[in-house]
Amino acid sequence: MLPLIFLLIFGSVSLVSWQLLRPREDVVGRRLGVTPTIAQTGPRTPLPRRVARGLTRKLGRLAARLLPQNFVRDIDAWLVKANEPWPLVGFLGAWAASAVFGVLMVIWFATSVENMTFLRLFVIAMTILPLFGLLPFMILRRRAINRQQKIIRSLPDALDLLVTCVEAGMGIDAAIALVVEKTDGPLSETFSRYLKEVGLGLSRRAALTRISERTGVPQLMGLAAAINQGEELGTPLADVLRLQSEDLRADRRERAQSAAQRAPVLMTIPLVVCFMPAMGAVVVVPSILNLVRFTQGIGN
């Protein structure tokens, strides 16, 4: 009888404790769309992924210690230009893992493939090692350059909108907020970061300088310098922005003209690769066949 009473009391206390301590649903927050419906507890990332991330971070810290600091700072600068798609330690770890994987592949070819000569192994190594050793940096560099090009292409239109808003009587921060609202892409993300930094108490000059240096776009850096200089000299911002807009449009026109001038040179590549073999097969081959037949007829 006593064990049964003990079990009933223990079960009752456990149920009451669970009812009092369990995560509750925030009904008001759910209706307002502010908080999730049920509190999430426990790890949501699978164990193999967490183990891989831990090993990648360890490799990244080791690579950061072994590599020259100037090289590590350059990689960090490229990550910033690419809008930090990966932490520095994670990227260095993934790069080190890629290089190690390339070395292991070369070792596997050297030990597993029969009749492997030194020349063949050298060719395989020169193919695999640069690929796995440079591929992460090439991907990062391409991503940063694509982001910079998108910013350069969208900057003149955004600057026209800024000029219109400032001439209508809006402040520069309100005009930038309107540009963020009406546009999207890397430039909108950059201006949104500027508004956040200004909202946290950073001065306008420092915030403009920081976002322009983060992107590494010369046009945006020139715009930030022009706005800061205009504020120092007391020049109306509308005039400064209008001059910058005209310069950016002239620069975009020059880039379009230079691209149009490069088009004939680039067209020669598919012309030589695709058109010349077909023309040779249609024009030259029948002439050669006729010449062979003619020489055979003379010999007979």
Sine and cosine of phi, psi and omega as CSV:
sin_phi,cos_phi,sin_psi,cos_psi,sin_omega,cos_omega
0.00,0.00,-0.67,0.74,0.00,-1.00
-0.89,0.45,-0.69,0.72,0.05,-1.00
-0.86,0.51,-0.61,0.79,0.01,-1.00
-0.90,0.43,-0.68,0.73,0.04,-1.00
-0.89,0.46,-0.64,0.77,0.01,-1.00
-0.89,0.45,-0.67,0.74,0.01,-1.00
-0.91,0.41,-0.63,0.78,0.01,-1.00
-0.91,0.40,-0.67,0.74,0.02,-1.00
-0.91,0.41,-0.68,0.73,0.01,-1.00
-0.90,0.44,-0.67,0.75,0.02,-1.00
-0.91,0.41,-0.64,0.77,0.01,-1.00
-0.91,0.42,-0.69,0.72,0.02,-1.00
-0.90,0.43,-0.63,0.78,0.01,-1.00
-0.91,0.43,-0.68,0.73,0.01,-1.00
-0.91,0.42,-0.66,0.75,0.02,-1.00
-0.91,0.42,-0.66,0.75,0.01,-1.00
-0.91,0.42,-0.68,0.73,0.01,-1.00
-0.90,0.44,-0.63,0.78,0.01,-1.00
-0.91,0.41,-0.59,0.81,-0.03,-1.00
-0.98,0.18,-0.54,0.84,-0.13,-0.99
-0.98,-0.21,-0.14,0.99,-0.05,-1.00
-0.94,0.35,0.49,-0.87,0.05,-1.00
-0.91,0.42,0.74,-0.67,-0.06,-1.00
-0.97,-0.26,0.43,-0.90,0.03,-1.00
-0.99,0.15,0.75,-0.66,0.04,-1.00
-1.00,0.03,0.99,-0.13,-0.09,-1.00
-0.92,0.40,-0.67,0.74,-0.01,-1.00
-0.91,0.42,-0.69,0.72,0.03,-1.00
-0.90,0.43,-0.60,0.80,0.03,-1.00
-0.91,0.42,-0.64,0.77,0.01,-1.00
-0.94,0.35,-0.55,0.84,0.03,-1.00
-0.99,0.12,-0.20,0.98,-0.02,-1.00
0.96,0.26,0.47,0.88,-0.07,-1.00
-0.98,-0.18,-0.65,0.76,-0.07,-1.00
-0.87,-0.49,0.42,-0.91,0.07,-1.00
-0.92,0.40,0.35,-0.93,-0.06,-1.00
-0.93,0.36,-0.64,0.77,-0.04,-1.00
-0.74,-0.67,0.70,-0.72,0.00,-1.00
-0.91,0.41,0.74,-0.67,0.00,-1.00
-1.00,-0.01,0.80,-0.60,0.01,-1.00
-0.82,-0.57,0.45,-0.89,0.06,-1.00
0.99,0.10,0.26,-0.97,0.00,-1.00
-0.94,0.35,0.73,-0.69,0.04,-1.00
-0.98,-0.19,-0.18,0.98,0.01,-1.00
-1.00,-0.01,0.71,-0.70,0.03,-1.00
-0.87,0.49,0.44,-0.90,-0.05,-1.00
-0.88,0.47,-0.71,0.71,0.02,-1.00
-0.87,0.50,-0.59,0.80,0.01,-1.00
-0.93,0.37,-0.63,0.78,0.03,-1.00
-0.92,0.40,-0.61,0.79,0.03,-1.00
-0.91,0.41,-0.67,0.74,0.02,-1.00
-0.90,0.44,-0.64,0.77,0.03,-1.00
-0.90,0.43,-0.65,0.76,0.02,-1.00
-0.89,0.45,-0.69,0.72,0.04,-1.00
-0.91,0.43,-0.61,0.79,0.02,-1.00
-0.90,0.44,-0.66,0.75,0.03,-1.00
-0.90,0.44,-0.65,0.76,0.02,-1.00
-0.90,0.44,-0.69,0.73,0.06,-1.00
-0.89,0.46,-0.62,0.79,0.01,-1.00
-0.91,0.42,-0.66,0.75,0.04,-1.00
-0.91,0.42,-0.64,0.77,0.03,-1.00
-0.91,0.42,-0.68,0.73,0.02,-1.00
-0.91,0.42,-0.60,0.80,0.03,-1.00
-0.91,0.42,-0.51,0.86,0.05,-1.00
-0.97,0.23,-0.59,0.81,-0.10,-1.00
-0.99,0.12,-0.56,0.83,-0.06,-1.00
-0.97,0.25,0.41,-0.91,0.08,-1.00
-0.89,0.46,0.58,-0.82,-0.07,-1.00
-0.92,0.39,-0.54,0.84,0.05,-1.00
-0.89,0.45,-0.64,0.77,0.03,-1.00
-0.91,0.40,-0.66,0.75,0.02,-1.00
-0.90,0.43,-0.64,0.77,0.04,-1.00
-0.91,0.41,-0.60,0.80,0.06,-1.00
-0.90,0.44,-0.66,0.75,0.04,-1.00
-0.90,0.45,-0.65,0.76,0.04,-1.00
-0.89,0.45,-0.62,0.78,0.03,-1.00
-0.91,0.42,-0.64,0.77,0.05,-1.00
-0.92,0.40,-0.60,0.80,0.06,-1.00
-0.90,0.44,-0.64,0.77,0.04,-1.00
-0.91,0.42,-0.67,0.74,0.03,-1.00
-0.90,0.45,-0.51,0.86,0.03,-1.00
-1.00,0.06,0.21,0.98,0.01,-1.00
0.93,0.37,0.53,0.85,0.11,-0.99
0.78,0.62,0.89,0.46,0.06,-1.00
-0.94,0.34,-0.28,0.96,-0.04,-1.00
-0.50,-0.87,0.62,-0.78,0.11,-0.99
-0.88,0.48,0.38,-0.93,-0.05,-1.00
-0.88,0.48,-0.70,0.72,-0.01,-1.00
-0.90,0.43,-0.65,0.76,0.01,-1.00
-0.91,0.41,-0.66,0.76,0.01,-1.00
-0.92,0.40,-0.69,0.72,0.04,-1.00
-0.89,0.45,-0.61,0.79,0.04,-1.00
-0.91,0.41,-0.67,0.74,0.04,-1.00
-0.91,0.41,-0.60,0.80,0.05,-1.00
-0.90,0.43,-0.70,0.71,0.04,-1.00
-0.90,0.44,-0.65,0.76,0.03,-1.00
-0.90,0.43,-0.63,0.78,0.04,-1.00
-0.90,0.43,-0.67,0.74,0.02,-1.00
-0.91,0.42,-0.67,0.74,0.02,-1.00
-0.90,0.44,-0.64,0.77,0.04,-1.00
-0.89,0.45,-0.63,0.78,0.06,-1.00
-0.90,0.44,-0.66,0.75,0.04,-1.00
-0.90,0.44,-0.66,0.75,0.03,-1.00
-0.90,0.44,-0.60,0.80,0.05,-1.00
-0.90,0.43,-0.66,0.75,0.04,-1.00
-0.90,0.44,-0.67,0.74,0.03,-1.00
-0.89,0.45,-0.63,0.77,0.03,-1.00
-0.90,0.44,-0.68,0.74,0.06,-1.00
-0.89,0.46,-0.63,0.78,-0.04,-1.00
-0.94,0.35,-0.51,0.86,-0.07,-1.00
-0.99,-0.14,-0.38,0.92,-0.12,-0.99
-0.98,-0.20,-0.57,0.82,-0.07,-1.00
-0.99,0.17,0.76,-0.65,0.02,-1.00
-0.98,0.20,0.44,-0.90,0.03,-1.00
0.83,0.56,0.65,0.76,0.01,-1.00
-1.00,0.09,0.93,-0.36,0.03,-1.00
-1.00,0.10,0.24,-0.97,0.00,-1.00
-0.91,0.41,-0.58,0.81,-0.01,-1.00
-0.92,0.40,-0.69,0.72,0.02,-1.00
-0.90,0.44,-0.68,0.74,0.03,-1.00
-0.90,0.45,-0.60,0.80,0.02,-1.00
-0.91,0.42,-0.67,0.75,0.02,-1.00
-0.91,0.42,-0.68,0.73,0.02,-1.00
-0.90,0.44,-0.68,0.74,-0.01,-1.00
-0.91,0.42,-0.67,0.75,0.02,-1.00
-0.93,0.36,-0.29,0.96,0.06,-1.00
-1.00,0.00,-0.68,0.74,-0.11,-0.99
-0.99,0.15,-0.72,0.70,-0.12,-0.99
-0.90,0.45,-0.73,0.68,0.06,-1.00
-0.90,0.44,-0.55,0.84,-0.01,-1.00
-0.89,0.45,-0.80,0.60,-0.04,-1.00
-0.98,0.21,-0.37,0.93,0.00,-1.00
-0.99,0.14,-0.48,0.88,-0.06,-1.00
-0.94,-0.34,-0.21,0.98,-0.08,-1.00
-0.87,0.49,-0.72,0.70,0.01,-1.00
-0.87,0.49,-0.67,0.74,0.01,-1.00
-0.93,0.37,-0.59,0.81,0.04,-1.00
-0.90,0.44,-0.65,0.76,0.03,-1.00
-0.91,0.42,-0.69,0.72,0.02,-1.00
-0.89,0.45,-0.71,0.71,-0.03,-1.00
-0.90,0.43,-0.67,0.74,0.02,-1.00
-0.90,0.44,-0.62,0.78,0.02,-1.00
-0.91,0.41,-0.67,0.74,0.02,-1.00
-0.91,0.41,-0.66,0.75,0.00,-1.00
-0.92,0.39,-0.64,0.77,0.05,-1.00
-0.89,0.46,-0.64,0.77,0.03,-1.00
-0.91,0.41,-0.66,0.75,0.04,-1.00
-0.89,0.45,-0.66,0.75,0.02,-1.00
-0.90,0.43,-0.62,0.78,0.06,-1.00
-0.90,0.44,-0.64,0.77,0.04,-1.00
-0.90,0.43,-0.68,0.74,-0.01,-1.00
-0.90,0.43,-0.64,0.77,-0.02,-1.00
-0.94,0.35,-0.58,0.81,-0.06,-1.00
-1.00,-0.01,-0.15,0.99,-0.06,-1.00
-0.92,0.39,-0.68,0.73,-0.01,-1.00
-0.87,0.49,-0.68,0.74,0.01,-1.00
-0.91,0.41,-0.67,0.75,0.04,-1.00
-0.90,0.43,-0.58,0.82,0.01,-1.00
-0.94,0.34,-0.57,0.82,0.10,-0.99
-0.88,0.47,-0.66,0.75,0.05,-1.00
-0.91,0.41,-0.61,0.80,0.06,-1.00
-0.89,0.45,-0.69,0.73,0.02,-1.00
-0.87,0.49,-0.70,0.71,-0.01,-1.00
-0.88,0.47,-0.69,0.73,-0.02,-1.00
-0.92,0.38,-0.67,0.74,-0.02,-1.00
-0.92,0.38,-0.65,0.76,0.05,-1.00
-0.92,0.40,-0.42,0.91,0.05,-1.00
-0.98,0.19,-0.08,1.00,0.06,-1.00
0.95,-0.31,0.06,1.00,0.01,-1.00
-0.99,0.16,0.44,-0.90,0.11,-0.99
-0.96,0.27,0.29,-0.96,-0.06,-1.00
-0.91,0.42,-0.62,0.78,0.02,-1.00
-0.93,0.37,-0.65,0.76,0.05,-1.00
-0.91,0.41,-0.60,0.80,0.03,-1.00
-0.92,0.40,-0.66,0.75,0.04,-1.00
-0.91,0.42,-0.61,0.79,0.05,-1.00
-0.89,0.46,-0.61,0.80,0.05,-1.00
-0.92,0.38,-0.62,0.79,0.06,-1.00
-0.89,0.46,-0.66,0.75,0.04,-1.00
-0.89,0.46,-0.61,0.79,-0.03,-1.00
-0.95,0.31,-0.60,0.80,-0.12,-0.99
-1.00,-0.03,-0.22,0.98,-0.05,-1.00
-0.84,-0.54,0.13,-0.99,0.09,-1.00
-0.59,-0.81,0.10,-0.99,-0.01,-1.00
0.96,-0.28,-0.12,-0.99,-0.04,-1.00
-0.88,0.47,-0.59,0.81,0.00,-1.00
-0.92,0.40,-0.64,0.77,0.07,-1.00
-0.89,0.45,-0.64,0.77,0.06,-1.00
-0.90,0.44,-0.61,0.79,0.01,-1.00
-0.92,0.40,-0.72,0.70,0.03,-1.00
-0.92,0.40,-0.56,0.83,0.06,-1.00
-0.90,0.43,-0.63,0.78,0.07,-1.00
-0.90,0.43,-0.61,0.79,0.05,-1.00
-0.87,0.49,-0.70,0.71,0.00,-1.00
-0.90,0.44,-0.60,0.80,0.03,-1.00
-0.91,0.41,-0.67,0.74,-0.01,-1.00
-0.93,0.38,-0.62,0.79,0.07,-1.00
-0.91,0.41,-0.63,0.78,0.03,-1.00
-0.91,0.42,-0.44,0.90,0.04,-1.00
-0.99,0.12,0.01,1.00,0.08,-1.00
0.95,-0.31,0.01,1.00,0.02,-1.00
-0.97,0.24,0.57,-0.82,0.01,-1.00
-0.93,0.37,0.38,-0.92,-0.03,-1.00
-0.89,0.46,-0.66,0.75,-0.01,-1.00
-0.89,0.45,-0.73,0.69,-0.01,-1.00
-0.91,0.41,-0.62,0.78,0.00,-1.00
-0.92,0.40,-0.69,0.73,0.04,-1.00
-0.89,0.46,-0.65,0.76,0.01,-1.00
-0.91,0.42,-0.65,0.76,-0.03,-1.00
-0.92,0.39,-0.71,0.70,-0.04,-1.00
-0.94,0.35,-0.54,0.84,0.02,-1.00
-0.94,0.33,-0.62,0.79,0.04,-1.00
-0.95,0.32,-0.50,0.86,0.04,-1.00
-0.91,0.41,-0.63,0.77,-0.01,-1.00
-0.98,0.22,-0.52,0.85,-0.05,-1.00
0.96,0.30,0.30,0.96,0.00,-1.00
-1.00,0.01,0.86,-0.50,-0.03,-1.00
-0.88,0.48,-0.60,0.80,-0.01,-1.00
-0.90,0.44,-0.66,0.75,0.01,-1.00
-0.95,0.33,-0.58,0.82,0.06,-1.00
-0.91,0.41,-0.63,0.78,0.07,-1.00
-0.91,0.41,-0.61,0.79,0.05,-1.00
-0.89,0.45,-0.70,0.72,0.02,-1.00
-0.89,0.46,-0.67,0.74,0.01,-1.00
-0.91,0.42,-0.62,0.78,0.00,-1.00
-0.92,0.39,-0.66,0.75,0.02,-1.00
-0.91,0.42,-0.68,0.73,0.02,-1.00
-0.91,0.42,-0.65,0.76,0.02,-1.00
-0.93,0.38,-0.62,0.78,0.04,-1.00
-0.89,0.46,-0.62,0.79,0.05,-1.00
-0.92,0.40,-0.62,0.79,0.02,-1.00
-0.92,0.40,-0.66,0.75,-0.06,-1.00
-1.00,0.06,-0.15,0.99,-0.02,-1.00
0.99,0.17,0.31,0.95,0.02,-1.00
-0.97,0.26,0.65,-0.76,0.05,-1.00
-0.86,0.51,0.71,-0.71,-0.04,-1.00
-0.90,0.43,-0.51,0.86,0.00,-1.00
-0.88,0.47,-0.67,0.75,0.03,-1.00
-0.91,0.41,-0.66,0.75,0.01,-1.00
-0.89,0.45,-0.72,0.70,-0.01,-1.00
-0.91,0.40,-0.58,0.81,0.01,-1.00
-0.91,0.40,-0.68,0.73,0.04,-1.00
-0.89,0.45,-0.67,0.75,0.04,-1.00
-0.90,0.43,-0.62,0.79,0.04,-1.00
-0.90,0.44,-0.67,0.74,0.03,-1.00
-0.90,0.43,-0.66,0.75,0.03,-1.00
-0.90,0.43,-0.65,0.76,0.01,-1.00
-0.91,0.40,-0.63,0.78,0.02,-1.00
-0.93,0.36,-0.61,0.79,0.08,-1.00
-0.90,0.43,-0.64,0.77,0.04,-1.00
-0.91,0.42,-0.65,0.76,0.04,-1.00
-0.92,0.40,-0.58,0.82,0.05,-1.00
-0.91,0.42,-0.65,0.76,0.03,-1.00
-0.91,0.41,-0.64,0.77,0.04,-1.00
-0.90,0.43,-0.62,0.78,0.03,-1.00
-0.92,0.40,-0.63,0.77,0.02,-1.00
-0.92,0.40,-0.65,0.76,0.03,-1.00
-0.92,0.40,-0.59,0.81,0.07,-1.00
-0.92,0.40,-0.60,0.80,0.04,-1.00
-0.92,0.38,-0.56,0.83,0.04,-1.00
-0.95,0.31,-0.47,0.88,0.05,-1.00
-0.98,0.19,-0.27,0.96,-0.06,-1.00
-0.86,0.51,-0.72,0.69,0.02,-1.00
-0.87,0.49,-0.58,0.81,0.02,-1.00
-0.92,0.38,-0.66,0.75,0.01,-1.00
-0.94,0.33,-0.46,0.89,0.01,-1.00
-0.94,0.33,-0.34,0.94,0.01,-1.00
-0.93,0.37,-0.44,0.90,-0.02,-1.00
-0.92,0.40,-0.82,0.57,0.07,-1.00
-0.91,0.41,-0.44,0.90,0.04,-1.00
-0.90,0.43,-0.72,0.70,0.00,-1.00
-0.94,0.34,-0.65,0.76,-0.09,-1.00
-0.96,0.28,-0.63,0.78,-0.13,-0.99
-0.98,-0.20,-0.67,0.74,-0.16,-0.99
-1.00,0.08,-0.65,0.76,-0.07,-1.00
-0.90,0.44,-0.68,0.73,0.06,-1.00
-0.88,0.48,-0.65,0.76,0.02,-1.00
-0.91,0.42,-0.68,0.73,0.02,-1.00
-0.90,0.44,-0.61,0.79,0.05,-1.00
-0.91,0.42,-0.64,0.77,0.01,-1.00
-0.92,0.39,-0.54,0.84,-0.05,-1.00
-1.00,0.09,-0.59,0.81,-0.13,-0.99
-0.98,-0.17,-0.75,0.67,-0.15,-0.99
-0.98,0.17,-0.69,0.72,-0.08,-1.00
-0.87,0.48,-0.73,0.69,0.06,-1.00
-0.87,0.49,-0.58,0.81,0.04,-1.00
-0.91,0.42,-0.64,0.76,0.03,-1.00
-0.91,0.41,-0.66,0.75,0.01,-1.00
-0.90,0.44,-0.67,0.74,0.04,-1.00
-0.90,0.44,-0.61,0.79,0.03,-1.00
-0.91,0.41,-0.63,0.78,0.02,-1.00
-0.91,0.41,-0.69,0.73,0.01,-1.00
-0.90,0.44,-0.63,0.78,0.00,-1.00
-0.91,0.41,-0.67,0.75,0.02,-1.00
-0.93,0.36,-0.58,0.81,0.08,-1.00
-0.91,0.42,-0.63,0.78,0.04,-1.00
-0.91,0.42,-0.57,0.82,0.04,-1.00
-0.93,0.37,-0.63,0.78,-0.01,-1.00
-0.93,0.38,-0.55,0.83,0.03,-1.00
-0.97,0.26,0.00,0.00,0.00,0.00
